[in-house]
Amino acid sequence: MVRNLFRSICILLGALICWSAVTDNIHVWPVRNTIEYYAARNWWNLVGEPARTHHGAIEGMVVDEAGNAIPQAVVLLSEWDGKVYSSLTDQYGLYRIEGIPIGFYRLAAVAPGYTPMQTGGLLRGVTVRPNRTVQAAFQLRVESSAQKAGLLSPQRLESQELVCQSPVAGSAKRETLRFDQQQWNELVFLYRPVGTDSDQLPVLLTVYPGPVDTWECVSIGLAQAGYAVLAVGPAYGLDLTKDVDALQKLLLLVKQGGIAGLDGDRIAALGGSYSALLLELLMLRDPGLSAVILLGPPTDMFDFRRRFEREGFRPPFGLDRALVALGLPSRDPLRYLKHSMVYHVRPGLPATQIFHSYQDEIVPYQQSSLLTESLTRQGAEVELHLFEGASHYLLEDGAAAMTIYQQTLEFLRRHGMAPFPGKGR
């Protein structure tokens, strides 16, 4: 009996280990990836990193569910340190990637209008061998275009007039919006210019990298300029889908006239740092934004990882641990690809304005340069403003804040977001 009990425990333990090795459970894979990373680093410290002296190639085809070729799809793989090898498919859906160091990789593919995917399973990757070409094909599914259901009408609470002197002197009326739905637990503030209750105001969705109430004076300054500022501050997390879904629902509520006094045809968005990631994903869903302003945005997680591994870049606040938790990009490229807008850019995205500091200690300024280059290649309208000083900011105090503030307002006005149209204000 003892032997049978021991055998059963071993079987259960083995099943648990196997499940933990392959599951996408959000509570498991960050721990698994962290353990794998530090185990690999300790091993490499003893025997050296994987050799890069021999190389091979990968080729294949990307098709849709009907078997039709998908041109201009991005197929990529990454070394463990974030160095990317990629190719675009031709008119026949064919791609070829050469000069890949030998080893085991998973590949990922993405194309506009399709759900990104990677070669799946624990062992279903590709082993690159010296001077040989291996095959890897993709069949992408059409991305669902169904709009998310709108939120119920919110309760509007605690209307009060507030005043701030910095970074921009101004006043605004703030309302707290409360939604009686379990999936919406974020604090939402709505700021309007004082005395404009009957006006149809252009809407500026501001998504802050932290609790929304800590950015009160920024919201008041933007409202003072003539905007209805809809302010949220989602909590940090590795799974961004839930927060992007919530933002899309909030925009749909505005477009459907669910909040009186807001012009649902004129909506722009502003966000920085972590919240810029949310806006980048929101842009790709085509929610009808007139313009987007990004401040210090992460745009290429592969490049982020490479700077972490090869250039000694160590972001503060535990963000280095978040990078490790994402897993080795050679093993989990899709997680990096999903959060790397530079590979998703397509024609038709809203006009985008980007601000970044050369001295940003959290998100390297090169991240904004990479996105600007990608947008420009696709013919999108984009403005990049790089600053000396100001660190990792979002309309913080100082000369940079006023410059950003004025350039933001000018950009919004040029893209159909002039406040109080026809009223001469």
N, C-alpha and C positions, 0 to 999 in steps of 0.2 A: 504493500500500500504506500509506503514511504517512497519507494522507487517510482511508482506511478504518479504520485503527487509531485515529485521532483521533475519528472518528465513533463508534466503538464505546465509547471511553472516555467520551465525552459522554453517550451513551445510558445507560451503566452509572451514571455520576455522577447523571444526572437521575433514574433509577430509585431510587437510594439516597436522594436528597433527598426524593422523593415518599414513600418508605417511612418515612423518619424523621419526616415531617410527620404521619403518621396512625397509626403503630404504637403499641400499648400495652405494648411491651417495657419492663420496669421499669428497664433500664439506659439507655434512650433518652429516654423522655418527661420525666423530671425535667430533663435537660439542655436539651431542646427548649423546655420551658416557661420555664426560666430565661432562655434567649436571647430568647425572644419578649417576656418581661416587660420586660427592660432595654432592648430595642429600642423597645418601645412607650413606655416612660417617657421615653426620650431624645427620641423624636419629639414627645410631648406637651409636653415642656419647650420645644420650639421653636414649636409651633403651638397649644398649649392642649389641654386634655382634651376628650373627646367632648362635644358640646353636649347639654344636657338641656332645651332650650326647647320641643320638640315631643314629643308622646306618642301612643301608640296602644294597642291592646288585642289580646289573644290569647284564643281560646276553643277548646273542643274536647271530646272525650269520652274517658274511660278505661274500657276493657273488658278482660275476661279472654280467654283463648285461644278460648273458645267464643262470644265476642261478647256476653257478658252484662255489664251495667253494674257497675262497682265504685264503690259510694258511699264517701264519707269518705276517698278517696285524696288525697294531697297532691301538687299540681302546682306547681312553682316554677321560677323563673329568677332570675338574679342579674346585677347590673351588674358591671363589672370589679372594683369596689372591695369587693364583698361585700354590697351592699345588695340584699335579697331582695324579690321580689314573688311572692306565692303565693296559692293558692286551694284550697279543699276541694271535691271533687265532690259533687253532690247525689245524691238517690236514683236518678236516671237516669244517673249517671256523668258528668254535664255539669259543666264548670267555665268560669269566665271571669276573666281577670286584666286589670285596667284601669290606666291611668296609667303605662304603661311607656315610658321614654325611647326614642326611635327608635334603631335599630341592629340588629346581628346577634346573636342569642342561641341557645344550646341550652337546651332545657327538660329537666327531670328529673321523674319521678313515682315515688311510693312508696305502698304500701298494705300493711297487716298481712297476712302470709301470701303476699306476692308478692315477686318479685325486682325491686329498683329498676332503672329504666332511664332513658336519656336519648335525645333525638333524636340519631341517630348519623351517622357519616361526616364527612368534612372540610367539606362544604358543606351537609349536611342539617340545618341549623338553621332558625331563623325570623327573617325580617327584618321588624322592626316599622317601619311607616311612619306619617307624621303623620295622625291622625284616621281611621285605618283599623283594621279588625279582621281578623286573620289566623287561620288554622286550624292546630291541632296536636293530633293524636290519639295515644293510647297503647294498646298491647295488652300487658298485663303477663302474665308467666308465673308459675304457682304455684311458690312456693319449695319446693325439695326438703326433705322432712322426714326423710329417711333419716339414721339416726344414723351417726356416724363409727365405723369399726372401732376396737375398744379396743386399747390397747398391750399388748404382751407383759408377762408378770409381770416386775417389776423385780428386779434384784439389790440387796440392801440391804447397804451397806458402812459401815465406820468408825463403828460405834456408840460414842458417847462422851457423858459428862455434862459440860455446860457451865454456867457461872455468869456472870451480868451484873448490874451495879448500876444501869444507866441505859439507857433512860428509866424502867424499872421493875425493881426488884430481884427476881431470881428465878433459878431453875435449870431445866434441861430436858435431856432426852436427845435427841441429834441423830443421825439416820441419813442417809447419803447414798444416794439412789436412782439407779441407773444403768439405762438402757434400751438394749438392743442393737438399736437401729433407727436407720437413717441420718437419717430426718426429725426425730429428736428429739436435739438436741444441747445442750439446756439443762441446767444444773446444778439438781438438785432436792433439797431438804433436807426431811426430815420430823422435826418436833420434837414430843415428847410430855412431859407432866408426869412427873417422876421417880416410879417405882414404880407405873405404871398400865399395864403391858404387857398385862394380861388384861382391861382395861376396853374397852368399845365407846365410843370418844370421839367427840363431835361434831367435825366437820372444818371448819377455817377455811382456805380456799384464799387465800393471800396472794400477790398478784402485784405485785412491787416495780418501781419505775422505775429500774432499775440492777442491777448484779450482786447476786445473792441473798446472797452471803456478807457484803456490806457492811451488811446489815440484820439481822445475827445477833441483836443484843440486842432488837430489836423482836419478832422471832419468839419468842425465849425468854420475853419478858414476856407474850406472848399465850398461849404454852403453859403458863406458870405459872398462868394463870387457869383452866386445865382443858380446853384444846383441843388436838386434834391439828392442828398447823399445817403445812400442805403449802405450802412456799415455793418460788417460782420468780421469776426476773428476766430476762425475755426482752430481747434486744437491741433497740434502737430501729430502726425501719424505716418506709418509706412504705407497704408492703404488709402489712396486719395480718392477712390471712386465715390465713396459715400458723400464726401464733402462736395465734389463736383456735381453729383446728382442734386444735392440740396441747393447749390447755387443756381443750377438750371431751373429748378422748380421756382425759386424766388424770382428769377427773370420772367418766367412764364406768367407768374402772378401779376407782375407789373404790366406785361404786354396785354393781358386780358382785362386790364382796368381794375384789378383787385384792390388797388390803393389809390384813393381819390387824390387828384392834384398832380399826378405823375404822368408824364408823356411817354407812353409805352413804345412810341416809334423812335425815340431818341435816347438811347442808352449807351453809355460808355463804361469802361471798367478800369480800375487802378489797383495795383497790388505790388508788393515787393517781397524779396527774399523767399521764404517758404510759400507765402500766399501767391507769388508769381507762378509757381508750379501749377497751382489750382486754376489760375486764369489761362495759362497756356493750354491746359487740357480742355477748359471751357471753350476757348477760341476754336479748337478743332471740332467741336460739336456744332459749330455754326449757329449760335443762338441769336444772331442778328445784331451784334454789337456794332456801333458806329465807329468806335475807336478803342484802343487799349493802351494803357500806360504801364510799363513794367520798370521797377526799380531794383537793381541788384539781383536780376533773376538767374536762378540755375537753369541751364538750357541743355546741357550735355553731360549726363551722369557718367558716361565712359571717360570723358576728358577729366571730370571731377576726380574719378577714381585714379586715373593715371597720375595726376598731380599729387594725389595723396600718397601713392606708392613710390613714385620716382623723383618727385621734386620736394619732398619734405613738407608738403602743405598739410597742416593740421588745423582744421576748423575747430573753433571753441564750442562750448556748451554741449559737449557730447556728440556732436555731429559726426565725428570720426567713427563713433560706435555705430551710428546709423548706417554709414557707408559699409562697414564690415557686415552688418546685419543683412544688407541687401544680397550678400553672397558674392562669390567670385564671378565676375562678368563672363568668364569662359564657360561657367556652368549655368548661369541664370541670365543670359543676355536680354531676355524679354523684360525683366524687371527694370533694367537700365534703359532699354529702348522705350518703354512706356513713359518714362519720365525725362526723355530727351527730345525736346521739341524740334531740334535741328534736323532730325530724321523724318519728321512728320509734316514739314511745311509744304503747302500746296497753294496754287493760285486761288484768289478769292478771299483770303483772310483779311480781317479788318486792318485799317491803317494802325501802325504800331509805333509808339515812341518809347525808347529805352534810355534809362539813366543808369550810370554805374561809376563808381569811384575807382581810380587806379590803386588806392590804398585799402580797398575792401579786404578785410581779414577773414571773412566768412565765405564769400562767393567770389572767386577770382574774376577780375574784369573781363578776361578773355572769354568767359561764358557769354557775355552780351555781344562781343564781337562775332562769335561763332553763329549766334542766332541772326544777327544782322546780315551776315554773308549768305546764310541760307535763305532768308526772306528775299533778299535782293536777287538771288538766282531765280527765284520763282516769280519775279516781277511784282512782289508785294511792296506797298509803300511803307517805308520804315525810316525812322530817324534815330541815330545813336548819339548820345551826349555823354562823353567821358569827362570826369572831373578829377582835379587834384584835391586831395583832402577829403573831408566829409565821411570817411570810413564807410561802414556798412549802415546806410541810412535809409530812412523813408521820411522825407520832408522834415528833417531834424532842424534844430536851430542853426543860425549862422547864414553867411552869405550864400552858400550853396543852396540852402533851403529856399530862399527868395528867388534865386535863379530858376530852380526846378519848378517852383510854384508858378512863376510867370510863363515859363515855356510850356508848362502843362496846360494852362488856360488858353494860351495862343493856339496850341495844337488842337484842343477840343473845339474851339471856335471855327477853325479851318475845316473841321470835319462834321459840320452840321449840328454842333452842340453849343451854339451861342445861346446864352441864357436870355430869357424874356424876349423872344423874337417879335419884332414889330412894335416894341414898346419903348425903344430908344434908351434903354437902361444899360 
